[in-house]
Amino acid sequence: MLPRWPRGPLPCGRRRGQELKQQVDSLLSESRLKGALEASKKRDIYQRCIQLKQAINENKNTLQKLKKADEPTPVGNYHQKKEEEHSLLDKLTHQLQELAMSISRENITEIGALTEREEDDDSAEGNEEEDNDDEEESKESGGEEEETQEEEKQENESHQQATSKEYTAVGNFTAQQAGDLTFKKGEMLLIIEKKPDGWWMAKNAKGNKGLVPITYLEPYHKEEGQESSEEGSEEDVDVGDEIAEELEVTRRTGSHWSAVRKALSEINTVDALTTMGAIPTGFRPSTLFQLLEEGNQFRASYFLQPELTPSQLAFRDLMWDAKTGTIRARPSHVSLILTLWNCKMIPLPGMSIQVLSRHVRLCLFDGNKVLSNIHTVRATWQPKKPRTWTFSPQVTGILPCLLDGDCFLRSNSLSPDLGILFELGISYIRNSTGERGELSCGWVFLKLFDASGIPIPAKTYELFLNGGTPYEKGVEVDHSVSRRAHGSVFHQMMMMRRQPQLLVKLRSLHRRSRNILSLLPEIFIGSMCCIHLLIFYRQILGDVLLKGRMSMQSADFISNPVLATFPTLLEQPDVMDALRSSWAEKENTLKRSEKRDGEFLKAVFLLVYHDCVVPLLHSTLLPPFRWAEEETESARWKVIADFLKQNQENKGALQALLSPDGVHSPFDISELTYDFLGEIRKKAV
């Protein structure tokens, strides 16, 4: 009999994953039984949730460290199987998080009900004892005074229970971002405002204010009899600490809960505008705008940087092809082009706010978290049709990239729920207070795969918008035009025509487009009008990091202004338009043979970049870029247009740079060097 082949690490990990899946399924089915409502049973389910979560995390860490070379026997589709196992473990983690959160909410409500009953019993016993003492020892006047005092105490206690302002922390909590309040176990907190998202505004004894999670709190009581009950419930508190920590991790990493919480924290302003009739009831603070404001991790400049392999010795998405002498093309799981046509029947805001910008933000989304950079396309509108937004208008000269409705999309995610999230938004300013803000006018999610895993066909889709945020369900943009309208068929058809909608067209790729997109990062969304500039940047990046380095182990700074400054152009679309215009003029002067020479084109592109972009970025005449500020945008475009005109007349930027009228801000040589390890560290953080 032949000896059995040894089982490799990946098959063992997949087998362990199936065992964990069976345990999670059995726990979920057990939690739905009637007997699971008992307190002891809930505590057991809590502990099992924590244990399974730890086991899943251990399995994730083990899978992440695995390499194909570790397998004793060949494994087909190694990376695909590894990704599938990761997605399975993520799904199990999400199920456990939802179960823990639901049970935690039930425990909080039960604890509140029990404490109220205990307070009622204690107050009733106190009343009986005081009545007996009054009959035996005191006089009528003394009894009346005690009764009035007791009534005042009861009124104060009932008022305190009704407001529930004082709470005790059942675990330690460390602030993880601005606006959070740090506290320790046993500390008393004064609740200032209760919010529906599970984060309450609280103040500690020192007067510091901040947001705290309700899973770390329980009502505070001043009765002496509670000390014994607190001693007897130490086990419950320990379990509560573990569950609260688990819930905190899931909210911070699972579905961008901080951005959702930040958006919901502005609900007071939105409520005020809704009450005034300034905005429809389905408008909310923009969720995708909050993600962009949180940091760099959802911007295009973040996803444009190369990514290192787990060994930290090579680049994962940037490889050199010795045959072609350039970077190697890398196909992705999803690669397509979409066109934004228009938006119809978008509700109008009231006269109390002034709209500064109408736009659509789109990103890759799996129903739980954002998986790519957030791309913004600005819309145009006509005064005769203010409820209709259009994209890619006809303009003289080149079309600004901010108005280009043709977008490309790439993704390597294997999630079956992968899709495109569209969020329609407006930037506004309140006429009365001058307050600025971002509102979501509706959102829609276009799933890219059907139930059987087949990609959806390339065609035009008419998508009806939803109100609220992407994490809210069943909210309509405008309740006056409801989809659930009753009546005749004709009436329902007329109501459907009045629904806010977005018209999007998915286009299939031909061979040339697919080859061009395969040179870009594996996960990226951008404008089609800038794709040739992004290709130049990636090719120069490959030349510098893979071809021109003396040693692959060298981590020294690289003197290259293009690599150092090009990512900033993705956040300054007007400077990107200046580069597009300069390159288009230069390309028209090239011969046909020169256009076929890739090395020659890169050299000419470098000259155009140094003549156009570098002087603009360091010009003191160019104001800082600010989103949706018409005066700033006009001033910037005037400076850029004058500079391009001088370059065209003088055949270069040298004369403008040497002119005494051109003042440029000083800069350090480090600003023109590229630190690829520093960019990698930023992505890791």
CORJO-V618128 format. One record per backbone hydrogen bond with DSSP energy under -0.5 kcal/mol. CO is the residue of the C=O (numbers start at 1). NH is the residue of the N-H. If there is no record, write none. Layout:
# CORJO-V618128
co nh
CO NH
CO NH
This chain:
# CORJO-V618128
co nh
8 12
9 13
10 14
11 15
12 16
13 17
14 18
15 19
16 20
17 21
18 22
19 23
20 24
21 25
22 26
23 27
24 28
25 29
26 30
27 31
28 32
30 33
33 36
34 37
35 38
38 42
39 43
40 44
41 45
42 46
43 47
44 48
45 49
46 50
47 51
48 52
49 53
50 54
51 55
52 56
53 57
54 58
55 59
56 60
57 61
58 62
59 63
60 64
61 65
62 66
63 66
67 70
68 71
75 78
77 81
78 82
79 83
80 84
81 85
82 86
83 87
84 88
85 89
86 90
87 91
88 92
89 93
90 94
91 95
92 96
93 97
94 98
95 99
96 100
97 101
98 102
99 103
100 104
101 105
102 106
103 107
104 108
105 109
106 110
107 111
108 112
109 113
110 114
111 115
112 116
113 117
114 118
115 119
116 120
117 121
118 122
119 123
120 124
121 125
122 126
123 127
124 128
125 129
126 130
127 131
128 132
129 133
130 134
131 135
132 136
133 137
133 138
139 143
140 144
141 145
142 146
143 147
144 148
145 149
146 150
147 151
148 152
149 153
150 154
151 155
152 156
153 157
154 158
155 159
156 160
157 161
158 162
159 163
160 164
165 167
165 191
166 220
167 189
168 218
169 186
173 183
177 180
179 211
183 173
184 187
187 169
189 167
189 191
190 192
190 203
193 201
195 198
198 214
200 202
200 212
201 192
201 193
202 210
203 190
204 207
208 204
210 202
211 181
212 200
213 216
214 217
216 170
216 171
218 168
223 226
224 227
225 229
226 230
227 231
228 232
229 233
230 233
231 234
233 237
234 238
235 239
236 240
237 241
238 242
239 243
240 244
241 245
242 246
243 247
244 248
245 249
246 250
247 251
248 252
249 253
250 254
250 255
251 257
256 260
257 261
258 262
259 263
260 264
261 265
262 266
263 266
264 267
265 268
266 269
266 270
267 271
268 272
269 273
270 274
271 275
272 276
273 277
273 278
273 279
274 277
278 350
280 283
282 468
284 440
286 290
287 291
288 292
289 293
290 294
291 295
296 299
298 374
299 302
299 303
300 304
301 305
302 305
307 316
307 317
309 312
314 309
319 328
320 322
321 325
321 326
326 321
334 411
336 409
337 507
338 407
339 341
339 505
341 391
342 503
343 389
344 501
350 353
352 431
353 355
354 429
357 427
358 379
359 425
360 377
361 423
362 375
363 421
364 371
364 372
365 419
369 366
373 375
375 362
377 360
380 390
382 385
383 386
385 382
385 388
387 346
389 343
390 380
393 395
400 403
401 404
402 378
403 392
403 405
405 340
405 407
406 528
407 338
408 526
409 336
410 524
411 334
415 418
418 448
418 449
419 365
420 422
420 446
421 363
422 444
423 361
424 441
424 442
425 359
426 439
427 356
427 357
428 437
429 354
430 434
435 430
437 428
438 286
439 426
439 441
440 284
442 424
443 466
444 422
444 446
445 447
446 420
448 456
450 453
454 450
457 459
459 506
461 463
461 504
463 502
466 443
469 472
475 467
477 282
478 481
482 485
488 492
489 493
490 494
491 495
492 496
493 497
494 498
495 498
496 499
500 465
501 344
502 463
502 504
503 341
503 342
504 461
505 339
507 337
510 514
511 515
512 516
513 517
514 518
516 519
517 520
518 330
524 410
526 408
527 530
528 531
530 534
531 535
532 536
533 537
534 538
535 539
536 540
537 541
538 542
539 543
540 544
541 545
542 546
542 547
543 548
551 554
557 559
558 560
558 674
560 564
561 565
562 566
565 568
565 569
566 569
566 570
567 570
568 571
569 572
572 575
572 576
573 577
574 578
575 579
576 580
577 581
578 582
579 583
580 584
581 585
582 586
583 587
584 588
585 589
586 589
587 590
591 595
592 596
594 597
596 598
597 601
598 602
599 603
600 604
601 605
602 606
603 607
604 608
605 609
606 610
607 611
608 612
609 613
609 614
612 616
613 617
614 618
616 619
618 665
619 622
621 623
626 629
628 630
629 633
630 634
631 635
632 636
633 637
634 638
635 639
636 640
637 641
638 642
639 643
640 644
641 645
642 646
643 647
644 648
645 649
646 650
647 651
647 652
653 657
654 658
655 659
659 662
661 663
663 620
668 671
669 672
670 673
672 560
673 675
674 558
674 676
675 679
676 680
677 681
678 682
679 683
680 684
681 685
